[in-house]
Each structure stands twice: as C-alpha cells, then as structure tokens.
Amino acid sequence: MKAQQRLFARYAQHLPPGTLRWIGLRPKHRAAMLSVANCLALKELGLEGDHRSSKTPGSGRQVTLISKEFIQQIAQHRQLSHLDPAMLRRNLVIEGININALRHQQFTIGEVLFEATALCHPCSRMEQALGKGGVAAMLGYGGLCCKILSSGTIKVGDSLKVIVAQPELF
C-alpha cells in the first residue's frame, strides 16, 4: 500500500456514507449527457451506455464523480443560483461526503465496488459550458476518476460506503 493511500485510508474510515443523487451517461464523445435513474456498471469497462465503456479496458477513468457540494461551490464561484450537473460532464453526483477523501480508496455504491484513482481536472470545455473563468471556478472541485472493480447495478438513492483498507503485514 502506498504512503498516500495509507494516509487517506486512516481518515477515510471515519467518513459518513454518501448518497448517489444523479447519474449521467455520455452516449458519444461530445454528445449531450443523458440523465438516468439507474445503470449497469461493468467491471473494468465503465457504465453501460457511456462512450467511455468502449475505450481502454482497465482505465482509471472509467467513471467520473463529483459531489453535490462541489457543484454548489462551482455555482457560487460563477454567481449562479443553480448548476445542472450535466454541464460538468461527470457521470455520478454524490451528496454528503467529502469525495476528495476517497482518493486511492475503494468504496461501494449500491452493489458495485469502485476505486478512486485520480483527481478529475476540468477541461477547456468548461470555459464554454460555464463561461469565461469556468475552469478556474472548478479548480479543486473537479471530482474524481474511478475504476469499476465489480459489475452490478447502481441507482439514484444508493449509499456510497468506504471500504476500510486493512493494513499490510510486514
């Protein structure tokens, strides 16, 4: 276990469960997001119906997630009263948990096991979606990239629970 992974694991075990509030699929590159109530998460591939699932199997960017709280912060930076999650092009919106603490951790959403692999930085398209300064508004609030470690169905309302890592034996 890497040092950063151990550090995050120490604190992630104290996180309360989060709740999945929104699911979005991108049927094609640059296509409009489709909001769905549930979908099939495919191990090592991505979300069924999302164009990333046909990309590189095993990629650390199979699924992207962001928190409702981050979306609210981005909206505040842009002086918006509401921000549609589809504009940010992330797959999953989670509420009630500091998702940055999930980095390098495994967690479940419903019956599916995920692993957070990296921060999901905003791309230049956010300048188009949010206007000039959109990328700056998202810095530090872009969410996480994840891998799917087991297949299953996820649905809006499912709980997100951290899997507490066991320390390695020396």
Secondary structure, DSSP 8 states (H G I E B T S, - for coil): --HHHHHHHHHHTT---EEEEEEEE-SSTT---EEESEEEEETTTEETTSGGGGS-TT-TTSEEEEEHHHHHHHHHHTT-S---GGGGT-SEEEESS-GGGGTT-EEEETTEEEEEEEE----THHHHHH-TTHHHHHTT-S-EEEEE-S-EEEETT-EEEEE-------
